[in-house]
Amino acid sequence: MDSGVYGASGFGRVVRAPFAGRTWREFGYLLLGLPLSTLYFSLAIAGVSLGAGLLVTFLGVPVLAGVLAMCRGFGRVERARARGMLGVGIAEPAPIRAEKGGAIAGMAALLKSGSAWRHVLYSVIHFPWAVFAFCVALTFWAYGWAMLLYPLWFWVFPAFTDQPGLQVFQNDDYSLYLDSPLAIAVTCAIGLAFTLATPWVVRALATVDRVLVSGLLGPSRLAHRVSELESDRGVVVDTAAADLRRIERDLHDGAQARLVALAMDLGLAKEKLTEDPRAAARMVDEAHGEVKIALQELRDLARGIHPAVLTDRGLDAALSSVASRCAVPVRVAVDLPSRPAAAIEGIAYFTVSELLQNVSKHAKARTAGVDVWKSGERLLIQVADDGVGGAGVAAGSGLAGLAERLDAVDGVLVVDSPAGGGTTVTAELPWRAV
């Protein structure tokens, strides 16, 4: 229900918003934010002031370190609140590790931690925002519902006071009361407008909180980038290990086994050379055929590692060669002002190779096309076919593995494959000149 409220369209979207669970959770988040922020602000300001004042002695260092550790604890509470009430998934910042053991090293690591100081900054700057958000959200909410429901409770004034209705204006000569049917209707209409607007005001206020929590309490951009690079490095290592295993398996089961059999056949032919020359000649002829097959297997294996045509003549010729081996006719168009770096060129080649293999095996297409061009500082590759469609980057699929390889070099893979409508796969790689 919650996701549908803001995702719906039209009048129903506006009417259902005040009753949506998401609206109430965000409103609760803003209300709870004021007392918590008051506590964070008070303790952070007092602690930092005390620690800074004591820096003339050594006591200031452990005080500041304790304040930083305390503010990191506040950050854990706020991240949990944001996850539960705002639906914001924020990764935990990297733990603080001292280069050497001991309390002094731990305090030094805390004092040098940018993440810890961002938590202190959040504790300070969130307080004035929490005051503003609390007042605005509560005012809209209270006034909206109070005026909307005024027809149900205006009778309190004539029943228990000397006033005919809610007084909104008074001077020496004139007083204005909301007591007539028209005034009550207008009040109710204004309350309805406030009530319907309140969820969107609350949502806007909560969005600012999302930005503050994500920007100050999560990992820094540098830490996030380091984490991405570590993950990408793992993908590259795993891919390289898988390629080595594939090459070893192909050599062992293919060319190596064929050469062992060839050596045995030649040994038998050598023994029969004096006794039965014709049989020996037949065996040598068969061995000659085996040599040709082994050479072809080795050429295919070498092409799978890195084709010579790619090194010598570039992507246009290499992709044309790949397209000629596809099971369906393939149109190839390469429009590049120059050659990219060898690593990017190789990834582009193997991307197209794998996609065309998918076309041959699974697409049931009649034709396919390959387009390669440069846009800004990106190399774009698009492989399209008119097959059955239905392809996707599901976990464990070939396209998922290809997407991981591209992601390891800051690339992107986008698959558009409606059922029965053909498949278009677009790959984007960084352009790195030679």
Disulfide bonds with the S-S distance in Angstrom:
none
